[in-house]
């Protein structure tokens, strides 16, 4: 065993941080489900579900989802050359998972991704993460997990809030929400505004391409609004209608020390959606649930000829319109079993045009569908699910490329949880699911950065995981071993010094371990610990799994230590470590190793209570205390030490 491995191992054993929390709710009968999640008695999933509650979101002072995601076990946040913040689960990219907001996908179907840095947090109540192949309810393209984001709900304990936050380089954030209830009707209105001139680089950064302290072209501005109306017809029937709108202007820091950097700005980035959700009890334990949405997305990219940003080279305009629907029917077969039928689908139209081609419009369209069924059985100590689905995708319009045939495949999942004792349980999850290639992966040149590959095949993932969970009083421990094989995995390869191409790898193998712990050391001191190890390689021509893959870190650590000094003072220390990661570097051949990095943040809170549920808080935060120079992607140095102050009024 080499010294490098021992060094990494020692760091993890010392710092070993994590966030891990499970929800246990039972709306059918009394039994101990351990880590089983139950929603409205129709979605029951014995999978390791990690929950980030509203308190954690508030304490993170995050203005966007990407900042909160850094606290999720086995997750790495990566900022790419397009200026987008992307989430990676167990080495899998955003395209291999789906983010749901109030039951509908956030991912833009054109690329099956979305920029997390432009999704505000002020309207979010909690985030739940399911890793590995999830329930058939979620449809295709979720081969590595799902992220469920829930909007704020009316809560008489905290129905109104105003938050103000400021920092260096004219950073400012103003947000607030107001909710109330009249008999069976409740409503929520939320608004958020943030802007910044950019971020400072660490003092150790020294490069002529960015000689100033301020990172070149890193400013941004975002305005968002959210409104929701809910009506409760009865204890078994309710409906909600919500509207959301986000508008941003964002500049993209150019890559440094690469042969062909991008000089981009987003003068327009708009995302709006209308969402209808409902759950209705029909008869004798049967339920009908649905989610319907219309989403519109507009984006403009200005590409400049030089770092001076004074002459436009080309402009790309993108317009997307997506319709989505999901219908779920569940019925109680007996006191110990449920049967579910699921149908979901989306239709998306993508239009783009370029300045260099005379703004000639090019249309793309995509449709996906999924139908499936699940059977669930449970008793006092055992819980199991078996499900199967049929999924498909069509691309009627492919721009300048010929039409493609409809592609389809099947998905399957099996989950088992057994309670060995009131405090100890074990679990097993097995699944198969498909991710269809996106329109952008097959047909887009990405402003000259990629060579299109319309012959891309679908990725198919076979996964399994098993684990042991221990929970007693205020202590939770979990260890999970996971294994997956992805056939025809979509990766990028270098074609020249300035261009890439997406291709299919015959087979990719991922396996690893996750250790999570939540410990209340005392009434004042709480510790959340997480450590994950990932081994990810592609098969070479000799059939050996030795080909290194990019952006799949071998070690990930994150978590926090929360100390309540008194009823008024609270301190939090956060830690995040990424180790042993490789990537392709523009202008060079082969994979290069990125430097390992450890980030430490600190937060101090002073709270003035007015009543049981009303208070005024003042907080001070330092991110990247040690001013560490680090990269989440080649050529893109991240922010150095950052200072923030703010106040929150809750009533």
LUMZA-310713 format. One record per residue (C-alpha): x, y, z. Coordinates in steps of 0.25 Angstrom, whole numbers, padded with zeros to 4 digits, always signed. Example, Ala and Ser with C-alpha at 12.3 -4.5 7.8 and 13.67 -1.06 7.14 Angstrom:
+0049-0018+0031/+0055-0004+0029/
***
This chain:
+0000+0000+0000/+0006+0013-0004/+0008+0025+0004/-0001+0034-0004/-0013+0024+0000/-0009+0024+0014/-0008+0039+0014/-0022+0041+0008/-0028+0030+0018/-0022+0037+0030/-0028+0050+0026/-0042+0043+0025/-0041+0036+0038/-0038+0049+0045/-0048+0058+0038/-0059+0048+0035/-0071+0058+0033/-0085+0055+0027/-0100+0059+0027/-0109+0047+0027/-0123+0047+0032/-0135+0038+0029/-0150+0040+0029/-0159+0030+0035/-0174+0033+0034/-0185+0022+0034/-0199+0026+0028/-0204+0011+0027/-0201+0003+0039/-0191+0003+0051/-0178-0004+0047/-0163+0000+0048/-0158+0004+0034/-0144+0008+0038/-0139+0016+0026/-0152+0014+0018/-0158+0027+0013/-0173+0028+0011/-0180+0039+0004/-0196+0040+0005/-0196+0025+0006/-0193+0023-0009/-0178+0025-0010/-0171+0015-0001/-0156+0013-0004/-0147+0005+0005/-0135+0012-0001/-0124+0020+0007/-0131+0034+0006/-0123+0046+0011/-0131+0058+0015/-0126+0072+0016/-0136+0079+0024/-0140+0094+0025/-0131+0097+0037/-0118+0092+0029/-0122+0100+0017/-0124+0112+0026/-0110+0110+0033/-0103+0108+0020/-0106+0123+0016/-0107+0117+0002/-0113+0126-0009/-0113+0114-0019/-0115+0099-0019/-0101+0096-0023/-0095+0102-0010/-0105+0093-0002/-0101+0081-0010/-0087+0081-0005/-0093+0076+0008/-0098+0063+0002/-0090+0050+0004/-0083+0045-0008/-0086+0057-0016/-0076+0066-0023/-0080+0080-0029/-0073+0083-0042/-0073+0097-0049/-0070+0095-0064/-0065+0103-0075/-0080+0107-0079/-0081+0114-0065/-0091+0103-0060/-0090+0097-0047/-0093+0082-0048/-0095+0071-0038/-0088+0057-0038/-0093+0045-0030/-0083+0034-0028/-0076+0039-0040/-0088+0040-0049/-0091+0053-0055/-0104+0061-0055/-0109+0055-0068/-0110+0042-0061/-0119+0047-0050/-0131+0055-0050/-0135+0067-0041/-0149+0068-0037/-0156+0081-0032/-0170+0078-0026/-0171+0065-0034/-0166+0070-0048/-0152+0070-0054/-0143+0082-0054/-0134+0077-0064/-0135+0083-0078/-0137+0071-0087/-0128+0077-0098/-0116+0074-0090/-0123+0067-0077/-0116+0077-0069/-0118+0090-0062/-0109+0101-0056/-0110+0099-0041/-0104+0112-0038/-0116+0119-0043/-0126+0112-0035/-0129+0120-0022/-0132+0113-0009/-0142+0123-0002/-0154+0115-0007/-0148+0102-0003/-0153+0094+0009/-0145+0082+0008/-0136+0073-0001/-0137+0058-0002/-0127+0050-0009/-0128+0035-0013/-0115+0029-0019/-0114+0017-0028/-0126+0012-0037/-0139+0018-0031/-0153+0014-0032/-0160+0012-0046/-0168+0024-0042/-0157+0033-0047/-0156+0028-0061/-0143+0027-0070/-0130+0035-0069/-0129+0033-0054/-0118+0022-0054/-0110+0028-0042/-0121+0034-0034/-0131+0045-0032/-0131+0058-0024/-0145+0062-0019/-0147+0077-0016/-0159+0081-0008/-0164+0096-0008/-0168+0102+0005/-0181+0098+0012/-0190+0107+0021/-0184+0105+0035/-0191+0114+0046/-0177+0113+0054/-0169+0120+0043/-0179+0126+0033/-0171+0139+0029/-0157+0142+0027/-0148+0153+0022/-0133+0151+0020/-0122+0161+0016/-0108+0156+0013/-0095+0164+0008/-0081+0161+0005/-0068+0165-0003/-0069+0170-0017/-0082+0177-0015/-0089+0163-0013/-0103+0165-0008/-0115+0156-0006/-0129+0160-0002/-0140+0149+0000/-0153+0146+0007/-0165+0138+0008/-0180+0140+0013/-0189+0129+0015/-0203+0128+0022/-0215+0120+0022/-0230+0122+0022/-0238+0109+0026/-0235+0099+0015/-0227+0108+0006/-0212+0112+0008/-0203+0121+0000/-0188+0124-0001/-0181+0136-0008/-0166+0136-0009/-0156+0146-0015/-0141+0146-0016/-0130+0156-0022/-0115+0154-0022/-0104+0160-0030/-0089+0161-0029/-0077+0167-0037/-0070+0153-0036/-0061+0146-0026/-0046+0147-0022/-0036+0137-0025/-0027+0131-0014/-0014+0139-0011/-0006+0127-0016/-0012+0128-0030/-0001+0134-0039/-0004+0134-0054/-0003+0145-0065/-0016+0142-0071/-0023+0147-0058/-0013+0156-0051/-0024+0163-0043/-0029+0158-0030/-0043+0158-0035/-0047+0146-0044/-0049+0151-0059/-0063+0152-0064/-0069+0145-0051/-0081+0155-0048/-0095+0150-0048/-0109+0155-0045/-0122+0147-0042/-0136+0150-0039/-0146+0139-0035/-0161+0138-0031/-0169+0127-0026/-0184+0126-0023/-0193+0114-0019/-0207+0112-0015/-0212+0099-0008/-0226+0094-0005/-0229+0082+0004/-0243+0076+0000/-0242+0065+0011/-0231+0057+0019/-0230+0049+0006/-0231+0059-0005/-0222+0072-0007/-0217+0080-0019/-0207+0091-0021/-0204+0100-0033/-0190+0107-0033/-0183+0118-0042/-0168+0120-0042/-0159+0130-0050/-0144+0131-0050/-0137+0142-0058/-0122+0143-0058/-0110+0150-0065/-0097+0143-0063/-0083+0144-0068/-0074+0132-0070/-0059+0132-0065/-0050+0128-0076/-0042+0115-0075/-0027+0118-0071/-0015+0111-0077/-0023+0104-0088/-0021+0105-0103/-0035+0110-0107/-0042+0116-0095/-0057+0121-0096/-0060+0135-0095/-0075+0135-0091/-0086+0143-0085/-0100+0140-0083/-0108+0153-0084/-0121+0145-0083/-0124+0132-0075/-0139+0130-0072/-0146+0118-0066/-0161+0118-0063/-0171+0107-0059/-0186+0105-0056/-0188+0092-0047/-0200+0085-0043/-0200+0074-0033/-0211+0066-0027/-0214+0054-0018/-0228+0048-0017/-0233+0036-0009/-0243+0029-0017/-0248+0017-0009/-0244+0007+0001/-0229+0011+0001/-0227+0014-0013/-0221+0027-0017/-0218+0035-0030/-0207+0044-0031/-0202+0053-0042/-0192+0064-0046/-0193+0073-0058/-0184+0084-0063/-0181+0094-0074/-0167+0099-0074/-0161+0110-0083/-0146+0112-0083/-0139+0123-0091/-0124+0125-0092/-0114+0134-0100/-0099+0132-0100/-0090+0143-0106/-0076+0137-0110/-0065+0148-0111/-0052+0147-0119/-0043+0151-0107/-0042+0153-0092/-0045+0168-0094/-0060+0164-0097/-0061+0176-0107/-0064+0168-0120/-0074+0157-0121/-0070+0145-0129/-0083+0138-0129/-0097+0138-0122/-0105+0126-0119/-0120+0127-0115/-0127+0115-0109/-0142+0114-0106/-0148+0101-0100/-0163+0098-0097/-0166+0085-0089/-0179+0078-0085/-0178+0068-0074/-0188+0059-0067/-0188+0047-0057/-0200+0039-0053/-0199+0029-0041/-0210+0020-0036/-0208+0011-0024/-0217+0002-0017/-0216-0006-0004/-0217-0021-0007/-0217-0025+0008/-0212-0020+0021/-0198-0023+0017/-0197-0020+0002/-0199-0009-0008/-0199-0009-0023/-0196+0003-0032/-0197+0006-0047/-0189+0018-0052/-0189+0025-0065/-0181+0038-0069/-0176+0045-0081/-0170+0058-0086/-0170+0065-0099/-0159+0076-0102/-0157+0085-0113/-0143+0092-0114/-0140+0103-0124/-0127+0110-0126/-0120+0120-0136/-0106+0126-0138/-0102+0139-0142/-0091+0134-0151/-0102+0126-0159/-0111+0138-0161/-0120+0134-0149/-0126+0123-0157/-0135+0115-0147/-0132+0100-0145/-0142+0091-0138/-0140+0079-0129/-0151+0071-0122/-0151+0060-0112/-0161+0051-0105/-0160+0041-0094/-0170+0032-0088/-0170+0022-0077/-0180+0012-0072/-0178+0002-0060/-0184-0005-0048/-0178-0008-0034/-0183-0018-0023/-0179-0015-0009/-0180-0024+0003/-0177-0021+0018/-0179-0026+0032/-0173-0022+0045/-0159-0026+0041/-0159-0027+0026/-0161-0018+0015/-0159-0021+0000/-0162-0015-0014/-0161-0021-0027/-0164-0012-0040/-0163-0013-0055/-0164-0002-0065/-0164+0000-0080/-0157+0013-0085/-0155+0020-0098/-0150+0032-0106/-0153+0038-0119/-0146+0050-0126/-0155+0054-0138/-0147+0067-0141/-0132+0066-0141/-0128+0079-0147/-0119+0077-0159/-0118+0062-0156/-0128+0051-0162/-0139+0046-0153/-0136+0034-0143/-0144+0022-0140/-0151+0021-0126/-0142+0015-0116/-0148+0007-0104/-0143-0002-0093/-0148-0007-0079/-0145-0004-0065/-0146-0012-0053/-0143-0010-0038/-0144-0019-0025/-0142-0014-0011/-0142-0021+0002/-0140-0016+0016/-0141-0025+0029/-0141-0020+0043/-0131-0029+0051/-0135-0022+0064/-0142-0008+0068/-0128-0001+0065/-0122-0010+0054/-0126-0012+0040/-0120-0017+0027/-0124-0014+0013/-0122-0019-0002/-0125-0012-0014/-0123-0017-0029/-0127-0010-0042/-0126-0008-0057/-0129+0005-0064/-0126+0012-0077/-0121+0026-0080/-0124+0031-0094/-0114+0040-0100/-0118+0055-0101/-0121+0063-0113/-0109+0072-0110/-0099+0060-0108/-0103+0054-0121/-0105+0067-0130/-0099+0079-0124/-0085+0085-0127/-0085+0094-0115/-0080+0106-0122/-0069+0098-0128/-0064+0091-0116/-0070+0077-0119/-0072+0068-0132/-0086+0063-0132/-0088+0048-0131/-0103+0044-0136/-0099+0029-0134/-0098+0030-0119/-0104+0018-0112/-0112+0018-0099/-0105+0016-0086/-0110+0003-0078/-0107+0002-0063/-0108-0010-0055/-0106-0007-0040/-0106-0013-0026/-0104-0008-0012/-0105-0014+0002/-0103-0008+0015/-0105-0008+0030/-0112+0003+0038/-0112+0006+0052/-0120+0016+0059/-0122+0019+0074/-0126+0031+0082/-0119+0042+0075/-0108+0034+0068/-0109+0028+0053/-0098+0020+0047/-0099+0014+0033/-0089+0007+0024/-0093+0004+0009/-0085-0004-0002/-0090-0001-0016/-0086-0007-0029/-0091-0003-0043/-0087-0007-0058/-0091+0003-0069/-0091-0003-0083/-0088+0007-0094/-0085+0018-0084/-0085+0032-0091/-0071+0039-0089/-0064+0050-0096/-0050+0048-0103/-0040+0057-0109/-0040+0059-0124/-0031+0071-0125/-0024+0081-0117/-0038+0089-0117/-0049+0079-0119/-0055+0067-0112/-0065+0056-0116/-0075+0048-0108/-0073+0033-0110/-0079+0020-0104/-0069+0012-0095/-0072-0003-0096/-0073-0004-0081/-0071+0004-0068/-0070-0002-0054/-0072+0006-0042/-0071+0001-0027/-0069+0007-0014/-0073+0009+0001/-0080+0020+0008/-0079+0022+0023/-0089+0032+0029/-0091+0036+0044/-0100+0046+0051/-0096+0048+0066/-0102+0057+0076/-0090+0057+0085/-0098+0066+0095/-0109+0075+0096/-0100+0086+0090/-0091+0078+0081/-0095+0071+0069/-0086+0064+0059/-0089+0059+0044/-0079+0050+0038/-0078+0045+0024/-0067+0038+0016/-0068+0031+0002/-0058+0023-0006/-0060+0021-0021/-0053+0012-0031/-0057+0015-0045/-0051+0010-0058/-0054+0006-0072/-0051-0007-0079/-0040-0007-0089/-0038-0015-0101/-0032-0026-0093/-0045-0027-0085/-0038-0021-0072/-0044-0010-0064/-0032-0001-0064/-0035+0011-0073/-0037+0024-0064/-0049+0032-0065/-0050+0047-0063/-0056+0055-0052/-0059+0042-0043/-0051+0046-0030/-0047+0034-0022/-0049+0040-0008/-0060+0050-0004/-0062+0055+0010/-0072+0066+0015/-0080+0070+0028/-0081+0079+0039/-0079+0081+0054/-0090+0089+0061/-0088+0095+0075/-0098+0103+0082/-0090+0112+0092/-0103+0117+0098/-0117+0119+0095/-0113+0132+0087/-0099+0127+0081/-0097+0116+0071/-0084+0112+0063/-0083+0103+0051/-0070+0097+0045/-0072+0091+0031/-0062+0082+0023/-0061+0077+0009/-0050+0069+0003/-0048+0063-0011/-0036+0054-0014/-0030+0046-0025/-0037+0052-0038/-0033+0052-0052/-0038+0059-0065/-0035+0063-0079/-0028+0076-0081/-0031+0085-0093/-0018+0085-0102/-0012+0072-0096/-0013+0058-0098/-0017+0048-0088/-0023+0050-0074/-0016+0059-0064/-0018+0058-0048/-0025+0070-0041/-0019+0074-0028/-0026+0069-0016/-0033+0080-0007/-0039+0082+0007/-0049+0093+0009/-0053+0098+0023/-0064+0108+0025/-0068+0115+0038/-0081+0121+0043/-0085+0129+0055/-0099+0132+0059/-0105+0142+0069/-0120+0140+0072/-0130+0149+0078/-0143+0142+0081/-0156+0150+0082/-0165+0138+0084/-0165+0123+0083/-0166+0124+0067/-0161+0139+0065/-0146+0143+0065/-0136+0152+0059/-0123+0146+0055/-0109+0152+0052/-0099+0143+0045/-0084+0144+0040/-0079+0134+0031/-0065+0131+0025/-0064+0121+0013/-0050+0115+0010/-0044+0119+0023/-0030+0115+0018/-0031+0122+0005/-0028+0109-0002/-0026+0109-0017/-0034+0098-0024/-0040+0094-0037/-0053+0086-0039/-0050+0086-0054/-0037+0088-0062/-0034+0103-0064/-0044+0108-0055/-0039+0113-0041/-0050+0114-0031/-0052+0125-0020/-0042+0128-0009/-0046+0133+0005/-0059+0139+0005/-0066+0147+0016/-0081+0149+0018/-0090+0156+0028/-0105+0156+0029/-0118+0156+0037/-0131+0148+0037/-0144+0152+0043/-0154+0140+0045/-0168+0143+0050/
***
